[in-house]
Amino acid sequence: MVFGLLFACKTPKLSQAEEKQRLGEYYGAAEIYRKLYAKSKPDQKELRAYVAYRLGDCNRLIGNIPRAVSAYQNAWRYEYPDSTLLLRLGQVYHRSGRYPEAYRHYRAYLHLNPQSQLAANAVQGCRRSDEWLEHPTLHQVSRMEIFNSRRSEFAPMLYGEQYDQLYFCSARGNVHRDSINGITGLKNNAFFVSKKNENGVWQKPEEITDAIAAGYDQGTPSFSKDGNTMYYTYCGEDAAEPRTAEIYVSSRSGASWGKGQRAPIVKDSITLLAHPAASPDGAYLYYVADAIGGYGGKDLFRSRLVGANDFGPMENLGPEINTDGDELFPYVRDSVTLYFASSGHPGLGGLDIFRATLDSTGKWNVENMGAPVNSMADDFGITFAGQREQGFFSSNRGDARGWDHIYSFEYPTVTIFIEGYVASNEEEVIENATVRIVGRDGLNVKVPVKPDGSYRVELERDISYVMMANAPNYLNQNFELKTDAEEKDETYYVDFYLSPVDRPVVVENIFYDFDRATLRPESREALDGLVKILNDNPNVTIELGAHTDRKGSDAYNEKLAQRRAQSVVDYLIGAGIDAARLVAKGYGESVPKLINARLAEQYDFLPEGTVLTEDFVDTLTPEQQEIADQLNRRTEFLVTGLEYNLK
């Protein structure tokens, strides 16, 4: 009936539009469908539904999503009978960022076609889109105006040992092509290259006019490890058959690229092959194919590179990579990391860029790169500057016509440092001190401390580390650190104060009840610190000495000090320290405090080297006497052995 209604319609003809669509000339077909729809009458519902649906398909395929939305909505309004319209509406709403509407149409399609994995993945993408947008990665993305024009450019690829050249494809005005491409409505794509100047600044791109240039569409360059071979996509024209993309090879001679030759990956010239990507090790060529045995849509394959122009059999990358959508634009980062664009995996809309990593079992684990690298538009064709987390990709975000442009990306380097000082317990710089750090990431370093006592080491995020500071004639000190998982710069500060093995060490902040040996609760932190020292140095034995001030008789003070020393020893035993490593000694007032440099600096009335005897303390003012008595009331430990339990 539809064809009957159109029989009297002379120009434009529906059959012309259908033929152009069959040949892949979507732009030309869309123009005819648009005129057909405008000339049809509102009561021709079947005709309008059919033409609108086809118009939607053509605009969707050339990336003009606003027009595709309008056309599919008209097909819906005129009750186009195919349930695929629900899927298409979901896809164009998805690519417009209208996630609730997309979700609703995908669910309706799944109700009728419950086996559709494409729709199920799309539903998952709609559910996760808010999460990706609300929690973007740290990538910094910028539109590169130096590369872009008022037309379209895509598929950037960095080249050169210093990654100082950028090849890409563009439909801007060029010397080889004047005809309009029926697929895009633009001129055929040509190769352009931009180079950095001596200051590292990208220069205005220039078209490549070597022998490689041709009158037909060219794109998606990739280079061999030595840089002397270019693999690229070539798409000729055929007035009678659909356009078939092929992979071509060009060799570099001097500063010029030679005429391209068809890569004999398959015998026929009918199978679609495109978007070649040479692996950095030169072992494989990855590419896109629409071949028998795929998973639906266009799939990613690879072939072993026997020579620059000699290929092994096609290998499908399997169901972890390929879906019943399209997988396109592969980029091989290393032997276990592959990037590609897909419309079949859960995403933000259109093509998204994915990272796939190969695990030890040979399984690919696929991860969406998230926003802002991905958007609701088409994002694809990524390239990296070697191992640096920066490079370029192409996207049609923000362009209502669906034309692609080049964007830069850079992931800021997240730096995690641990730094601090190593000093004696009296805050004196220690010679020949070192800090050893062992991490679960495999880090095992021994860092000499600088002359000023400082150290600094770079770590990784979300890793557990064990640190140990040591020096000759000092006890070791350990510290455990777990770095934060958050992707941000962070510096951790850890100071080590080491205890000497050849002189007594005061344990600060140990308090007893007045005139008794009972430990006060506020002593717990200091006591636990002493437990840690003994655990960090399991072969050490110590004497625990308690001292009193000058008040009271010698005999009384000695007994009180002995009970206090024993209270500390009992606490250490209760904390798990072997009693054989501990001796309690009460000195009373018999060993007054010797003033060191740190105390002399803190108390200007106490010269360095002064011994706080009763005679000296009696010469001080009442306020000064109280300070001196407090310094004499102390708990110390002295290392008595370094070979406990050693065999």
Secondary structure as the mmCIF struct_conf table of DSSP 4:
data_model
#
loop_
_struct_conf.conf_type_id
_struct_conf.id
_struct_conf.beg_label_comp_id
_struct_conf.beg_label_asym_id
_struct_conf.beg_label_seq_id
_struct_conf.end_label_comp_id
_struct_conf.end_label_asym_id
_struct_conf.end_label_seq_id
HELX_RH_AL_P HELX_RH_AL_P1 VAL A 2 LEU A 6
TURN_TY1_P TURN_TY1_P1 PHE A 7 ALA A 8
BEND BEND1 THR A 11 PRO A 12
HELX_RH_AL_P HELX_RH_AL_P2 LEU A 14 ARG A 22
TURN_TY1_P TURN_TY1_P2 LEU A 23 GLY A 24
HELX_RH_AL_P HELX_RH_AL_P3 TYR A 26 LYS A 39
BEND BEND2 SER A 40 SER A 40
TURN_TY1_P TURN_TY1_P3 PRO A 42 ASP A 43
HELX_RH_AL_P HELX_RH_AL_P4 LYS A 45 LEU A 61
TURN_TY1_P TURN_TY1_P4 ILE A 62 GLY A 63
HELX_RH_AL_P HELX_RH_AL_P5 ILE A 65 ARG A 77
TURN_TY1_P TURN_TY1_P5 TYR A 78 GLU A 79
TURN_TY1_P TURN_TY1_P6 SER A 83 SER A 83
HELX_RH_AL_P HELX_RH_AL_P6 THR A 84 ARG A 95
TURN_TY1_P TURN_TY1_P7 SER A 96 GLY A 97
HELX_RH_AL_P HELX_RH_AL_P7 TYR A 99 LEU A 112
TURN_TY1_P TURN_TY1_P8 PRO A 114 GLN A 115
HELX_RH_AL_P HELX_RH_AL_P8 GLN A 117 GLU A 134
BEND BEND3 HIS A 135 HIS A 135
BEND BEND4 LEU A 138 LEU A 138
STRN STRN1 GLN A 140 ARG A 143
TURN_TY1_P TURN_TY1_P9 GLU A 145 PHE A 147
BEND BEND5 ARG A 150 ARG A 151
STRN STRN2 GLU A 153 TYR A 159
BEND BEND6 GLY A 160 GLY A 160
TURN_TY1_P TURN_TY1_P10 GLU A 161 GLN A 162
STRN STRN3 GLN A 165 SER A 170
BEND BEND7 ARG A 172 ARG A 172
BEND BEND8 VAL A 175 HIS A 176
BEND BEND9 SER A 179 SER A 179
STRN STRN4 ILE A 180 ILE A 180
HELX_LH_PP_P HELX_LH_PP_P1 ASN A 181 ASN A 181
TURN_TY1_P TURN_TY1_P11 GLY A 182 THR A 184
BEND BEND10 GLY A 185 LEU A 186
STRN STRN5 LYS A 187 LYS A 187
HELX_LH_PP_P HELX_LH_PP_P2 ASN A 188 ASN A 189
STRN STRN6 ALA A 190 LYS A 195
STRN STRN7 LYS A 196 LYS A 196
TURN_TY1_P TURN_TY1_P12 GLU A 198 ASN A 199
BEND BEND11 GLY A 200 GLY A 200
HELX_LH_PP_P HELX_LH_PP_P3 VAL A 201 VAL A 201
STRN STRN8 TRP A 202 TRP A 202
HELX_LH_PP_P HELX_LH_PP_P4 GLN A 203 PRO A 205
STRN STRN9 GLU A 206 GLU A 207
BEND BEND12 ASP A 210 ASP A 210
TURN_TY1_P TURN_TY1_P13 ALA A 211 ILE A 212
BEND BEND13 GLY A 215 TYR A 216
STRN STRN10 ASP A 217 PHE A 223
TURN_TY1_P TURN_TY1_P14 LYS A 225 ASP A 226
BEND BEND14 GLY A 227 GLY A 227
STRN STRN11 THR A 229 CYS A 235
BEND BEND15 ALA A 239 GLU A 241
STRN STRN12 ALA A 245 SER A 253
TURN_TY1_P TURN_TY1_P15 GLY A 254 ALA A 255
STRN STRN13 SER A 256 TRP A 257
HELX_LH_PP_P HELX_LH_PP_P5 GLY A 258 GLY A 260
STRN STRN14 GLN A 261 ARG A 262
BEND BEND16 ILE A 265 SER A 269
BEND BEND17 THR A 271 THR A 271
STRN STRN15 LEU A 272 ALA A 278
TURN_TY1_P TURN_TY1_P16 PRO A 280 ASP A 281
BEND BEND18 GLY A 282 ALA A 283
STRN STRN16 TYR A 284 ASP A 290
TURN_TY1_P TURN_TY1_P17 ILE A 292 GLY A 293
BEND BEND19 TYR A 295 LYS A 298
STRN STRN17 ASP A 299 GLY A 307
TURN_TY1_P TURN_TY1_P18 ALA A 308 ASN A 309
STRN STRN18 ASP A 310 PHE A 311
STRN STRN19 GLU A 315 ASN A 316
TURN_TY1_P TURN_TY1_P19 PRO A 319 ILE A 321
BEND BEND20 ASP A 324 GLY A 325
STRN STRN20 GLU A 327 ASP A 334
TURN_TY1_P TURN_TY1_P20 SER A 335 VAL A 336
STRN STRN21 THR A 337 SER A 342
BEND BEND21 SER A 343 PRO A 346
BEND BEND22 LEU A 348 LEU A 351
STRN STRN22 ASP A 352 LEU A 358
TURN_TY1_P TURN_TY1_P21 SER A 360 THR A 361
BEND BEND23 GLY A 362 GLY A 362
STRN STRN23 TRP A 364 ASN A 368
TURN_TY1_P TURN_TY1_P22 ALA A 371 VAL A 373
BEND BEND24 ASN A 374 ASN A 374
BEND BEND25 MET A 376 ALA A 377
STRN STRN24 ASP A 379 PHE A 384
BEND BEND26 ALA A 385 ALA A 385
TURN_TY1_P TURN_TY1_P23 GLY A 386 GLN A 387
BEND BEND27 ARG A 388 GLU A 389
STRN STRN25 GLN A 390 SER A 395
TURN_TY1_P TURN_TY1_P24 ARG A 397 GLY A 398
TURN_TY1_P TURN_TY1_P25 ALA A 400 ARG A 401
STRN STRN26 HIS A 405 GLU A 410
HELX_LH_PP_P HELX_LH_PP_P6 PRO A 412 VAL A 414
STRN STRN27 ILE A 416 SER A 424
TURN_TY1_P TURN_TY1_P26 ASN A 425 GLU A 426
BEND BEND28 GLU A 427 GLU A 427
STRN STRN28 VAL A 429 VAL A 429
TURN_TY1_P TURN_TY1_P27 GLU A 431 ASN A 432
STRN STRN29 THR A 434 GLY A 439
TURN_TY1_P TURN_TY1_P28 ARG A 440 ASP A 441
BEND BEND29 GLY A 442 GLY A 442
STRN STRN30 ASN A 444 PRO A 448
HELX_LH_PP_P HELX_LH_PP_P7 VAL A 449 LYS A 450
TURN_TY1_P TURN_TY1_P29 PRO A 451 ASP A 452
BEND BEND30 GLY A 453 GLY A 453
STRN STRN31 SER A 454 LEU A 459
TURN_TY1_P TURN_TY1_P30 ARG A 461 ASP A 462
STRN STRN32 SER A 464 ASN A 470
TURN_TY1_P TURN_TY1_P31 PRO A 472 ASN A 473
STRN STRN33 TYR A 474 TYR A 474
STRN STRN34 GLN A 477 LYS A 482
BEND BEND31 GLU A 486 LYS A 488
STRN STRN35 GLU A 490 TYR A 493
STRN STRN36 PHE A 496 LEU A 498
HELX_LH_PP_P HELX_LH_PP_P8 SER A 499 SER A 499
STRN STRN37 PRO A 500 PRO A 500
BEND BEND32 VAL A 501 ARG A 503
STRN STRN38 VAL A 505 VAL A 506
TURN_TY1_P TURN_TY1_P32 GLU A 508 ASN A 509
STRN STRN39 TYR A 512 TYR A 512
TURN_TY1_P TURN_TY1_P33 PHE A 514 ASP A 515
BEND BEND33 ARG A 516 ARG A 516
HELX_LH_PP_P HELX_LH_PP_P9 THR A 518 THR A 518
STRN STRN40 LEU A 519 LEU A 519
HELX_LH_PP_P HELX_LH_PP_P10 ARG A 520 ARG A 520
HELX_RH_3T_P HELX_RH_3T_P1 PRO A 521 SER A 523
HELX_RH_AL_P HELX_RH_AL_P9 ARG A 524 ASP A 536
BEND BEND34 ASN A 537 ASN A 537
TURN_TY1_P TURN_TY1_P34 PRO A 538 ASN A 539
STRN STRN41 THR A 541 HIS A 547
BEND BEND35 ARG A 550 GLY A 552
HELX_RH_AL_P HELX_RH_AL_P10 ASP A 554 GLY A 574
TURN_TY1_P TURN_TY1_P35 ALA A 575 GLY A 576
HELX_RH_3T_P HELX_RH_3T_P2 ALA A 579 ARG A 581
STRN STRN42 LEU A 582 GLY A 588
TURN_TY1_P TURN_TY1_P36 GLU A 589 GLU A 589
BEND BEND36 SER A 590 VAL A 591
HELX_LH_PP_P HELX_LH_PP_P11 PRO A 592 LYS A 593
STRN STRN43 LEU A 594 LEU A 594
HELX_LH_PP_P HELX_LH_PP_P12 ILE A 595 ILE A 595
HELX_RH_AL_P HELX_RH_AL_P11 ALA A 597 GLN A 602
TURN_TY1_P TURN_TY1_P37 ASP A 604 PHE A 605
BEND BEND37 LEU A 606 LEU A 606
TURN_TY1_P TURN_TY1_P38 GLU A 608 GLY A 609
STRN STRN44 VAL A 611 VAL A 611
HELX_RH_AL_P HELX_RH_AL_P12 GLU A 614 ASP A 618
TURN_TY1_P TURN_TY1_P39 THR A 619 THR A 619
BEND BEND38 LEU A 620 LEU A 620
HELX_RH_AL_P HELX_RH_AL_P13 PRO A 622 ASN A 632
BEND BEND39 ARG A 633 ARG A 633
STRN STRN45 ARG A 634 GLY A 641
BEND BEND40 LEU A 642 LEU A 642
TURN_TY1_P TURN_TY1_P40 TYR A 644 ASN A 645
#
